[in-house]
Amino acid sequence: MIIANNWKDYEILDMANGEKLERWNNITLVRPDPQIIWKSKSFPSKWKNTDAIYNRSNLGGGSWEYINKIPANWQIKYKNLTFNIKPMGFKHTGLFPEQAANWDWMIDKIKKENKEIKVLNLFAYTGGATVACLSAGASVCHVDSSKGMVAWAKENVISSGLQDKPVRYIVDDVVKFVNREIRRGNKYDAIIMDPPSYGRGANGEVWKFEDNISDLVELCTKVLSDKPLFFLINSYTTGISSTVLENILNLNIVKTYDGKLSSGEIGLPMKDSKLVLPCGIYGRWES
């Protein structure tokens, strides 16, 4: 497991009974997490200082319960990166802090190159990886089917002072966009993808992880440059092993490019504890 343990503005304060108590800068939230199946709170007193709780509904979804008045949005920093946080209708805040472990890896890979690295970020959400890669000196093509998420990514790029860096924002279905890039002859040195378990594209295109991920990776090999730097797949899909992601990269990348494969879980540490929260999986190919 790789652990995102370099945060200062974010931390898990405690976790029990299917919930995690988190500090996002100076705001404390309680959110559900299906991995937290133990019942014992390590620090019961910390839960008294909660600002807002996301309560699940028996009918699906849920809503925020505000204990204290909090801003509609606020910012947190990760090293030299700045992100805008907003509690959303489905428990999310616009950022997955565990991905900082991947950001550090990408930044290190990009900075070691003596040339501009062209990055394709697919299912790019609010642009955590986009901001990280831009900060390292790469150019980024940011693709997501949600206009709102792409607008949010622009906010994060601006808040991080990277608005003058080379970035393209694309609101489109990922598969359609990659097919167009193939026809145009555009190539990328690095590809990042964080596909949902299930989703719909800009025009209603259906995406299902198990059915579509292998075909998408194969398609993306057609936009890789002659000497690519890395290919990263993230997943939060229940029941999928990280080895599956490594196998898919093995079948599609290794036959053409020499390099190293790795895979595993990604996690967040709990403050003042040896507990770690597993937060999804990754598969990596790197030159």
NORSULSUL-V276677 format. One record per residue. PHI is phi as a letter, one per 20 degrees, with the letter a starting at -180 (999 if undefined). PSI is psi in whole degrees, -180 to 180 (999 if undefined). D_LAST is the distance of its C-alpha to the last C-alpha in Angstrom with 1 decimal. Layout:
# NORSULSUL-V276677
<<PHI | PSI | D_LAST> <PHI | PSI | D_LAST>>
This chain:
# NORSULSUL-V276677
<<999 | 137 | 20.8> <e | 138 | 19.3> <d | 131 | 22.2> <e | 88 | 22.8> <d | 22 | 25.2> <d | 16 | 25.2> <f | 147 | 27.7> <d | -32 | 31.1> <e | -5 | 32.4> <c | 141 | 31.7> <a | 150 | 32.6> <e | 121 | 33.9> <e | -33 | 37.4> <a | 165 | 38.4> <b | 135 | 37.9> <a | 159 | 40.3> <l | 40 | 42.1> <m | 13 | 39.3> <c | 151 | 38.9> <d | 139 | 36.9> <e | 117 | 38.5> <c | 146 | 36.1> <d | 120 | 36.6> <d | 94 | 35.1> <m | -111 | 36.1> <d | 16 | 39.9> <d | 132 | 40.2> <d | 123 | 40.3> <d | 151 | 39.6> <d | 124 | 40.0> <c | 149 | 37.8> <f | 151 | 37.7> <b | 123 | 34.8> <f | -16 | 35.0> <f | -18 | 33.2> <e | 85 | 35.9> <d | -2 | 38.5> <e | 159 | 40.2> <d | -17 | 43.4> <e | 122 | 43.9> <f | 135 | 43.3> <e | -33 | 42.3> <c | 74 | 43.8> <g | -36 | 46.5> <f | -28 | 47.9> <f | -27 | 44.7> <f | -15 | 45.1> <f | -17 | 48.4> <e | 23 | 46.5> <f | 137 | 44.8> <e | -35 | 44.9> <b | 147 | 43.9> <c | 134 | 43.3> <e | 117 | 41.8> <d | 124 | 44.1> <f | 148 | 43.2> <d | 145 | 45.9> <f | -19 | 47.1> <e | 1 | 47.0> <o | 150 | 43.3> <m | -146 | 41.6> <r | -165 | 43.3> <b | 161 | 44.3> <e | 136 | 44.1> <d | 119 | 47.0> <e | 115 | 47.4> <f | -43 | 49.1> <c | 157 | 48.9> <f | 126 | 48.6> <c | 157 | 45.0> <f | 156 | 43.6> <f | -29 | 42.3> <b | 155 | 39.0> <b | 177 | 37.7> <d | 149 | 34.6> <c | 154 | 32.3> <d | 145 | 29.8> <c | 105 | 26.5> <l | -117 | 26.0> <e | 13 | 26.3> <d | 144 | 25.9> <c | 133 | 29.1> <c | 144 | 29.6> <e | 125 | 32.7> <d | 133 | 34.0> <b | 120 | 36.5> <f | 128 | 37.9> <d | 171 | 37.7> <f | -26 | 39.8> <d | 61 | 37.4> <m | -13 | 36.8> <f | 163 | 33.7> <c | 0 | 33.5> <n | 4 | 30.7> <b | 140 | 28.0> <d | 97 | 26.1> <f | -23 | 25.9> <f | -23 | 23.7> <f | -10 | 20.8> <g | -30 | 20.9> <f | -37 | 18.6> <f | -37 | 15.9> <g | -46 | 17.0> <g | -41 | 16.6> <f | -45 | 13.0> <f | -45 | 12.3> <g | -45 | 14.6> <f | -44 | 13.1> <f | -45 | 9.5> <f | -43 | 11.6> <f | -25 | 14.1> <f | -12 | 12.0> <e | 148 | 11.4> <d | 28 | 14.5> <b | 164 | 14.8> <f | 131 | 15.7> <e | 128 | 13.1> <e | 121 | 14.7> <d | 135 | 14.5> <d | 116 | 16.4> <d | 108 | 18.0> <d | 145 | 20.0> <l | 51 | 22.9> <f | -7 | 22.5> <l | -131 | 25.8> <e | 11 | 27.0> <n | 28 | 23.8> <g | -49 | 22.6> <f | -33 | 18.9> <f | -48 | 20.2> <f | -43 | 22.1> <f | -47 | 19.3> <f | -40 | 16.9> <f | -41 | 19.9> <f | -26 | 20.9> <e | -6 | 17.6> <o | 5 | 18.3> <e | 163 | 16.5> <e | 146 | 18.6> <c | 136 | 19.0> <d | 113 | 20.6> <d | 117 | 22.2> <c | 126 | 23.7> <b | 148 | 26.2> <e | -10 | 29.4> <e | 118 | 31.5> <f | -39 | 33.2> <f | -39 | 34.1> <f | -37 | 30.6> <f | -39 | 29.4> <f | -40 | 32.4> <f | -41 | 31.5> <f | -41 | 28.0> <g | -41 | 29.7> <g | -43 | 31.9> <f | -39 | 29.0> <f | -44 | 27.4> <f | -44 | 30.8> <f | -29 | 31.6> <e | 3 | 28.5> <m | 28 | 29.7> <d | 16 | 26.8> <f | -19 | 29.0> <e | 0 | 28.6> <f | 158 | 24.8> <f | 103 | 23.4> <c | 137 | 23.5> <d | 133 | 24.9> <d | 124 | 26.6> <c | 122 | 27.1> <e | 105 | 29.6> <a | 164 | 29.0> <f | 132 | 28.1> <g | -47 | 24.3> <f | -43 | 24.6> <f | -41 | 27.1> <f | -45 | 25.1> <f | -40 | 21.9> <f | -38 | 24.3> <f | -40 | 25.8> <f | -35 | 22.6> <f | -46 | 22.0> <f | -34 | 25.5> <f | -18 | 25.1> <n | 18 | 22.0> <f | 142 | 20.0> <c | 153 | 16.2> <c | 146 | 13.7> <e | -19 | 10.3> <b | 141 | 10.2> <c | 133 | 12.5> <c | 136 | 14.5> <b | 141 | 17.4> <c | 66 | 20.2> <f | 145 | 22.6> <f | 165 | 26.1> <f | -41 | 27.8> <b | 141 | 30.4> <a | 174 | 31.0> <c | 140 | 32.5> <f | -176 | 31.2> <g | -29 | 33.2> <d | 29 | 35.6> <n | 8 | 35.9> <f | 134 | 33.0> <e | 133 | 32.5> <d | 129 | 29.1> <c | 124 | 29.0> <g | -54 | 25.8> <f | -33 | 26.5> <e | -27 | 27.6> <d | -17 | 25.1> <f | -43 | 21.6> <f | -43 | 20.4> <f | -38 | 21.9> <f | -43 | 20.3> <f | -43 | 16.7> <f | -42 | 17.6> <f | -41 | 19.2> <f | -23 | 16.3> <f | -22 | 14.2> <f | -8 | 16.9> <d | 11 | 16.1> <f | 143 | 12.3> <f | 175 | 12.0> <f | -31 | 11.4> <c | 74 | 8.1> <f | 159 | 6.9> <e | -48 | 5.3> <a | 163 | 6.2> <b | 119 | 9.2> <c | 129 | 11.8> <d | 127 | 15.2> <d | 151 | 18.1> <b | 142 | 21.4> <d | 15 | 24.9> <f | 123 | 26.4> <f | 136 | 28.9> <n | -6 | 28.6> <e | 127 | 25.0> <e | 150 | 23.0> <f | -28 | 19.4> <f | -30 | 18.9> <f | -43 | 19.8> <f | -42 | 16.9> <f | -40 | 14.5> <f | -42 | 16.6> <f | -43 | 16.4> <f | -38 | 12.6> <f | -45 | 12.9> <f | -29 | 15.7> <d | -28 | 14.3> <d | -46 | 10.6> <f | -27 | 10.0> <f | -18 | 13.0> <d | -34 | 11.5> <c | 135 | 7.8> <f | 147 | 6.5> <r | -168 | 4.3> <d | 137 | 6.3> <d | 146 | 9.0> <b | 159 | 11.7> <b | 164 | 14.8> <r | -170 | 18.1> <e | 161 | 20.9> <c | 142 | 21.1> <b | 169 | 24.3> <c | 134 | 26.8> <e | 155 | 29.1> <e | 136 | 32.9> <f | 140 | 34.7> <l | 40 | 36.9> <b | 162 | 35.7> <e | 3 | 33.4> <f | 144 | 32.9> <c | 134 | 29.6> <e | 117 | 29.5> <f | 134 | 26.9> <c | 54 | 25.7> <n | -175 | 23.6> <c | 166 | 20.3> <b | 155 | 16.6> <c | 135 | 13.8> <c | 139 | 10.1> <d | 135 | 6.9> <b | 147 | 3.8> <f | 999 | 0.0>>
